[in-house]
Each structure stands twice: as structure tokens, then as C-alpha cells.
């Protein structure tokens, strides 16, 4: 199915809403669920390192409040500062979400500005793509780096 005015395709999935909603910063999992339901978003980002989706049996899981059948989870590697940590985090997300391959790659270079570390991002992206992931990348908007990245990836 190609993109139409009413739909858009991301990886192997098709969506009618272009809104992506995060799961962080809410006061409770109930509030998270209610906000996502009210938004109409079909794509929901979740920071694997910060949100329980089955990693811990001792705390409530987001999956109990927002079942994966109700939306598409977009696991992300928020809080990672190396390619190795980001790849491990996203592989954990894939395992916890039963083989889910769509992900948002974030490899930070600076904790204050949250600018990405593009060298680490590139290393992680290459490894994730080779591992079968469909990767959305948080990156800088430097067109020269993007061109070099394209050349290196080829």
C-alpha cells in the first residue's frame, strides 16, 4: 500500500495518524493510557531504559495499560551514550515486544543539550539494520555529515 492523503507508511506498517506520542512525563500509567487514547495516536514511543515493558516483575508494566494490539510501540534508546548500549537496549525492546523490529535510535553525545553523537549513531544504525531492524534515527541536521553517512553506509 502506498501513501495516500489518509495514510502513511513507516517500514512495513501503514498508519492513518501522523501523530507520535511519547509515554514519558506522565504522572501515572493510567494518565499515560488516557492521554494516548484521547490523542488518537497509533504510534507510541517508549524509552526502554526508563519504562517497564516487562523488564521488572516488581513494578507495573506499560503493556498492562496500553496493550500492543491497541497501537504500534516505537521502542527507543533514549538515555544511551554509546552504540553498544543503544543496540543492546533496542534488542531488549525487540525481545520484550515479541520480535518487534521498528525502533527509534537515539545515541546522545551531551546530557545537557541532548545533541546526538553522530559517530556512535552511525555505528549503531549499521548494526541494527544488519540485524533486521527498521530504524528511525535521531540525528543532527548537518547536510555534509548526512552525505558522508550515506557514502559510508553504501
N, C-alpha and C positions, 0 to 999 in steps of 0.2 A: 504494500500500500504506500503510495507516495503522499507527500504533504499536501494537504488541501487547506483552504482558509479555516476549516473547522478542526483540523488535526495536524499534528506534527510527529515526526518520527525521531526517536533517540535510540541509537543502537538497533536492537531488534524489537523495540517496543513502540507503540503508537499511543499518543495522548491527545485528548481534546482540550485540556487546560495547559496553558504555558506557565502557570504559577508553580514555583517550587517553594516549599515551606520547610523551615528547619524545626527541629524538635528540642533545641536548647532554649534556655532562658525562661521557661515557663515555671510557675510556682509548683506545679504538680503534674503528674502524668494524666490526671483527669482533665486538667486545663489544656494540656497539650492535645489530647484527643478531641476535645470540644473545639479548639481553635482550628485544627486541621479539618475537621468535619465542616465547620462554618465557612472555611476558605474555598472549598471545592477543589483544592489541590489534589492531583493524582500522584505527584512525585514528592516524596518526603525525605529530606536529608537527615542522616543520623550520624553523629560523631561516635565511632566505635569505641574510642578510648574514654569517652565521657558518659555514655548512655548504656544502660544494661539492656541487651537484647538476648540474654541467655548466658552471659559470661559468669554471672553470680546468682546462685540459688538463694542467697540470703537477702536479696532486695527485689522489689517488683520489677518486672520486665516490661519494656515498652511494647513488646509483642502482645502482652495481655490486654493492652488498652487500644492499640492500633494493629489489628491483625494484618499480616502481609497481603491477604486476599482483598483488603479494602483499599489498598494503594500500592504504589511501587516504592520500595525503600531504595534510597540512594546512600549507601554507606560511604562515609568519608574518613579520611585520615587526619582530621583536624588534631592539632597538638603534636604532630610528628615533625622532627627536625632533621631526619636522615632518610635516605631512600630505603635503607634496610628496615627501619621502624615503620615507614609508610606501607611497604609491601607486606610486612608481617601483619600489620593492622587490617589491611584490606583482605588479606587471605583469611583472617579470623572472621571478618564480616561475611565473606562468602560462605564459610563453613557454617556459621550461625544462621544464615539465611538460606540454607539448603541449596547451595550451588549458584546463588545469585551473582552474576558477573558484572552488572552495571555498577560503577563506582565513581566517586569524586576524589581525585588525588590532590592532596594538599601536603606540601613539604615546606615548612616555614623556615625562613632564614633569620628572622628577627622577631623576638617575642613582643616588642613594643609596637612596631608598625604593622606586623603580620605580613610583611612582604615575603614572597616566596623565594626559596633558594632554588634557582633555576637549574643549576648543575645537578643537584640531588633529585629534583623533579624529573629531569630528563632521564636519569638512570632508572628511577622507579617506574616511569611510564614505559620505557622499553621493556623492562622485566614483566610488568603487568600485562602488556599487550601480548608478549610471547606466551604468557600463562593463560591466555584466553579471556582476559578482562575487556570490557567495553569501558574505556576510561574518559571521564570528563576531567580536564586539568585546570587547576587554579594556577595561573601563571601571570607573568608580567606582560605588559602590552608593548614591549620593545620589538619593533618590526625586524631589526637586524638580528637579534637573538632568535626570533621565530624563524627567519630564513636559514640561519645556521643550524637550528634544531632540525628543520626539515631536511637539510643536506646531510646531517649526521645520521638521522634516522633511516635514510634510504640505504 
